[in-house]
């Protein structure tokens, strides 16, 4: 969430994971360059630390597509690093539980 013109932004992050080679793609109306940079930082941190979540799976075994949906039309968000990491980690943890 980020303040733009005194308004609080709200974003929905939708993650799709499929078999692949560890690639990340980002789309959506809220995915400006600052947002993509924040998500990339989160993804790199996720890949570097995934062994703490699951010792059986590797981040490179899947491709990731993160879609950013801007709910309040406040513009791109640059403060999505932690939120993005939590989305990657939570989804991957759910997959490793199966």
Rosetta silent file (secondary structure, phi, psi, omega in degrees, C-alpha in Angstrom):
SEQUENCE: XXXXXXXXXXXXXXXXXXXXXXXXXXXXXXXXXXXXXXXXXXXXXXXXXXXXXXXXXXXXXXXXXXXXXXXXXXXXXXXXXXXXXXXXXXXXXXXXXX
SCORE:     score description
SCORE:     0.000 S_00000001
   1 L     0.000  146.319 -176.206    0.000    0.000    0.000 S_00000001
   2 L  -152.012  145.771  179.919    1.222    3.444   -0.763 S_00000001
   3 E   -87.194  130.481  175.606   -0.073    6.966   -0.441 S_00000001
   4 E  -135.830  119.154 -177.927   -0.695    8.871   -3.644 S_00000001
   5 L    53.594   38.756  177.718   -2.334   12.305   -3.474 S_00000001
   6 L    78.342    2.440  179.906   -3.472   11.564    0.056 S_00000001
   7 E  -105.596  142.812  177.430   -5.196    8.310   -0.948 S_00000001
   8 E   -86.812  128.588 -179.634   -4.226    4.896    0.304 S_00000001
   9 L   -84.894  148.861  176.624   -3.610    2.390   -2.482 S_00000001
  10 L  -131.715  128.351 -176.381   -4.989   -1.126   -2.437 S_00000001
  11 E  -129.384  140.980  173.487   -3.580   -3.875   -4.649 S_00000001
  12 E  -106.558  128.610  179.573   -4.544   -7.507   -5.168 S_00000001
  13 E  -106.248  121.681 -179.518   -1.647   -9.814   -6.025 S_00000001
  14 E  -114.045  120.435 -176.595   -2.540  -12.927   -8.011 S_00000001
  15 E  -112.970  132.468  174.245    0.179  -15.559   -8.361 S_00000001
  16 E  -118.722  131.008  179.095    0.184  -18.465  -10.776 S_00000001
  17 E  -119.936  128.365  177.693    2.836  -21.182  -10.475 S_00000001
  18 E  -133.293  162.025  176.530    3.440  -23.721  -13.244 S_00000001
  19 E   -58.461  139.659 -178.010    6.187  -26.210  -14.012 S_00000001
  20 L  -179.570 -146.934 -173.038    9.128  -24.421  -15.589 S_00000001
  21 L  -124.424   16.405  176.555   12.639  -23.128  -15.131 S_00000001
  22 L    93.904   18.469 -179.133   12.361  -20.421  -12.462 S_00000001
  23 L   -83.517  151.458  176.233   11.254  -17.473  -14.599 S_00000001
  24 E  -119.072  132.237  170.574    9.192  -14.564  -13.270 S_00000001
  25 E  -127.182  147.151 -175.545    6.718  -12.544  -15.299 S_00000001
  26 E  -129.797  134.428  177.593    4.739   -9.574  -14.007 S_00000001
  27 E  -142.609  173.912  175.532    1.587   -8.038  -15.442 S_00000001
  28 L   119.284  162.166 -176.640   -1.313   -5.820  -14.482 S_00000001
  29 L   -70.948  -23.280  179.530   -2.380   -2.215  -14.388 S_00000001
  30 L   -94.236   10.954 -173.744   -0.508   -1.565  -11.149 S_00000001
  31 L   -98.452   64.857  174.796    2.750   -3.019  -12.452 S_00000001
  32 L   -76.176 -179.201 -175.995    4.800    0.090  -13.237 S_00000001
  33 H   -63.468  -37.084  177.744    8.611    0.072  -13.248 S_00000001
  34 H   -67.101  -38.944  178.512    8.865    0.819   -9.506 S_00000001
  35 H   -65.557  -46.138  179.706    6.413   -1.976   -8.756 S_00000001
  36 H   -61.156  -38.933  178.295    8.271   -4.437  -10.975 S_00000001
  37 H   -63.626  -43.605  179.057   11.562   -3.548   -9.277 S_00000001
  38 H   -63.695  -41.851  179.789   10.041   -4.164   -5.820 S_00000001
  39 H   -66.766  -39.971  179.166    8.583   -7.499   -6.947 S_00000001
  40 H   -62.600  -40.859  177.039   11.898   -8.551   -8.520 S_00000001
  41 H   -61.088  -45.394  178.963   13.707   -7.838   -5.232 S_00000001
  42 H   -62.558  -41.896 -178.841   11.167   -9.975   -3.366 S_00000001
  43 H   -65.822  -42.204  178.038   11.463  -12.779   -5.931 S_00000001
  44 H   -62.516  -40.553  177.684   15.269  -12.802   -5.752 S_00000001
  45 H   -66.045  -41.867  177.548   15.116  -12.974   -1.958 S_00000001
  46 H   -58.588  -48.990 -178.846   12.524  -15.758   -2.187 S_00000001
  47 H   -62.900  -37.594 -178.547   14.707  -17.807   -4.555 S_00000001
  48 H   -71.106  -24.434 -174.261   17.780  -17.322   -2.359 S_00000001
  49 H  -118.621   12.284 -175.754   15.952  -18.468    0.785 S_00000001
  50 H   -64.465  -25.244 -179.669   13.456  -21.067   -0.461 S_00000001
  51 H   -64.068  -20.285  176.342   15.403  -23.909    1.148 S_00000001
  52 H   -75.442  -21.247  179.961   14.196  -22.594    4.515 S_00000001
  53 L   -90.715  -45.959 -177.202   10.597  -23.205    3.413 S_00000001
  54 L  -145.788  125.607  178.781   10.991  -26.560    1.654 S_00000001
  55 L   -86.393   -9.935 -176.963   14.012  -28.802    1.370 S_00000001
  56 L   -92.549  -33.762 -176.006   12.322  -30.940   -1.318 S_00000001
  57 L  -104.551  154.793  177.137   11.373  -28.344   -3.922 S_00000001
  58 L  -120.139  142.649  179.157   13.483  -25.831   -5.757 S_00000001
  59 H   -61.029  -29.234 -179.230   12.306  -22.408   -6.960 S_00000001
  60 H   -73.882   -4.625  178.474   13.877  -23.219  -10.347 S_00000001
  61 H   -84.018   -6.020 -174.397   11.411  -26.073  -10.879 S_00000001
  62 E  -135.172  157.027  168.556    8.555  -23.633  -11.509 S_00000001
  63 E  -105.975  150.301 -174.059    7.713  -20.478  -13.454 S_00000001
  64 E  -126.508  131.943  174.370    5.878  -17.679  -11.654 S_00000001
  65 E  -123.685  117.776  179.580    3.427  -15.156  -13.021 S_00000001
  66 E  -109.449  122.363  179.086    2.383  -12.353  -10.681 S_00000001
  67 E  -107.672  124.917 -178.695   -0.544  -10.189  -11.751 S_00000001
  68 E  -101.323  119.424  178.661   -0.995   -6.873   -9.915 S_00000001
  69 E  -107.269  119.163  179.891   -4.557   -5.595   -9.758 S_00000001
  70 E   -86.647  116.688 -171.995   -4.881   -1.955   -8.737 S_00000001
  71 L   -88.860  -25.878 -175.021   -8.083   -1.633   -6.734 S_00000001
  72 L  -119.652   12.131  179.082   -8.300    2.157   -6.103 S_00000001
  73 L    50.806   48.263  178.881   -6.653    3.688   -9.197 S_00000001
  74 L  -100.593   -3.628  179.594   -3.923    5.383   -7.167 S_00000001
  75 L   104.164  176.402 -177.754   -1.075    4.502   -9.518 S_00000001
  76 L   -64.773  147.093 -179.920    1.846    2.110   -9.402 S_00000001
  77 L  -107.916  136.171  176.687    3.148    1.051   -5.998 S_00000001
  78 L  -103.145   -3.892 -175.841    6.835    0.877   -5.139 S_00000001
  79 L  -106.615   44.898 -179.117    6.289   -0.569   -1.658 S_00000001
  80 L  -106.742   11.948 -175.480    5.251   -4.092   -2.625 S_00000001
  81 H   -61.791  -53.921 -178.736    8.505   -5.886   -1.793 S_00000001
  82 H   -65.062  -43.575  178.929    7.392   -7.481    1.474 S_00000001
  83 H   -59.029  -43.471 -179.461    3.878   -8.198    0.188 S_00000001
  84 H   -64.475  -43.815  178.540    5.287   -9.874   -2.915 S_00000001
  85 H   -59.216  -43.430 -179.848    7.691  -12.009   -0.896 S_00000001
  86 H   -63.043  -36.284  177.550    4.829  -13.175    1.318 S_00000001
  87 H   -64.735  -48.158 -179.867    2.779  -14.129   -1.748 S_00000001
  88 H   -61.063  -48.891 -176.079    5.670  -16.180   -3.218 S_00000001
  89 H   -64.749  -44.740 -177.161    6.511  -17.828    0.097 S_00000001
  90 H   -65.199  -44.851 -179.570    2.931  -18.589    1.067 S_00000001
  91 H   -66.255  -42.833 -178.874    2.002  -20.115   -2.293 S_00000001
  92 H   -66.390  -39.426  177.365    5.187  -22.168   -2.474 S_00000001
  93 H   -62.123  -40.552  178.270    4.696  -23.411    1.085 S_00000001
  94 H   -61.929  -40.656  179.346    1.153  -24.471    0.157 S_00000001
  95 H   -67.118  -38.741 -176.516    2.497  -26.420   -2.831 S_00000001
  96 H   -73.725  -17.895  178.176    5.184  -28.168   -0.782 S_00000001
  97 H   -74.805  -23.325 -175.887    2.591  -29.329    1.745 S_00000001
  98 L   -75.568    0.000    0.000    0.772  -31.438   -0.911 S_00000001
